[in-house]
Amino acid sequence: MAIIGRGLQAKGRVALGVAAVLGLGAVLAARSADPFVADPAAVAAQRATIASQRASSVAQLERLRTALTVALD
């Protein structure tokens, strides 16, 4: 009987851990589908960074296009 009791006790711990993880996940998911919704300042900073990186990438592609055009002509 002691073996059965230990088995149930171990399974109970696992079940409790799984329930805790699922509960925490549900709380975090219910908080907001988009993590930036709760922090508008973070959204503005992220958008500014993306715009800056995009402008840099476009300029780099233009330079590459010019260099390839010169090299192939």
N, C-alpha and C positions, 0 to 999 in steps of 0.2 A: 504493500500500500504506500510505503514511503516513496517508492520510485514514481508511482502515478502522481503523487502530490508534488514532487519536485518537477515533473514534466509539465504539469498544469501551471505551476508557479513560473517556470521559465517562459512558457507560452504567454502567460499573462503579462509579463514584462515586455515581451515583443509586441503584443497587441496594444499595450498602453503606449509604447513608443511610437507605433504606427499611428495611433489615434492622435497623439500629440502633434506629430508632424503634419497630419492631414488638417487638424484644427488650426495650426499656425498658418498653413498654406491658405486655408479658407479666409482667415482674418486678413492676411496680406492681400489676397485677391479682391476681397470686398472693399478694402481701403480705396483702391483706385486701379482701374485697368491700365492706366498710363501713369508711370511714376512721376512724370513731369507736371501732371495736373495739380498736384499738391504744392508745387514750387514754381510759380511763374518766372521767378528770377533765373532759375536754372534753365528754363526753356529759352529765355532771351539770350543767355550766355551761350547755350548750345547752338542756337540758330546763328548767332554772330560768328562762332567758330566755324560752322559748316560753310557759311557764306565766304569767309576768308579763305578757307581751304579750296573751295570751288573756284574762286577767282584766281588763286595761285595755280591750280591745275589747268584752268583754261589758258592762262598765259604760257605755261610750260608746253602745252599741246600746240599752241600757235608757234612758239619758237621751234619746236620739233618739226612741224609742218613746213616752216620756212627753210629749215636746214635740209630736210629731205628734198624739197623742191629744187634747191640750189644744187644739191649733190646729184640729182637725177637728170638735171638739164644739161 
